[in-house]
Amino acid sequence: MQKIGIVSDTHSFIDEKLINFYKDCDIVFHAGDIGDISVYDKLLNNFSVKAVFGNIDNYEIREFINETVLTKIENVNILMTHIGGYPGRYKPSFRKMIENNKPNIVITGHSHILKVIFDKKYNHLHINPGAYGKSGFHKIRTAIRLVIDGSEIKDLEILEIDR
């Protein structure tokens, strides 16, 4: 059993509320727009981290973080990118990655809109954790955690904090 944290669009902001929300997590996924490298470093100081760069991330972040991550946690394949779209509206190049890799979970960011949707066409759980940072149009900062137990995805929880 693995506890997983999922966050996106921190835009150079991180706080103890997020760190505490993830305190029991085995790994944290960051779906891009990290902002400042110090955010990534703070996550790394507390957790194992898988991250992708987003459209606002500079060369310092892009130097050692990729545009996409494909990984496996227990029996669950996870595909993550920052700008990938959502069910019915995937970016064509990302849709090809979905078709070729058949992930069980797809994680995207960018929209600042929290979405958890089961994609019947590709048979996966699509997760966009919304935005945790203080920049953007969102009124609520959001993050997600869940449990992967073998091939089961369960106990999804959402952190919501007023901006």
PyMOL commands that set and color helices and strands:
alter all, ss='L'
color gray80, all
select helices_A, chain A and resi 16-21+37-46+59-62+92-101
alter helices_A, ss='H'
color red, helices_A
select strands_A, chain A and resi 2-7+27-30+48-51+68-73+76-81+105-107+114-119+124-129+140-149+152-162
alter strands_A, ss='S'
color yellow, strands_A
deselect
rebuild
show_as cartoon
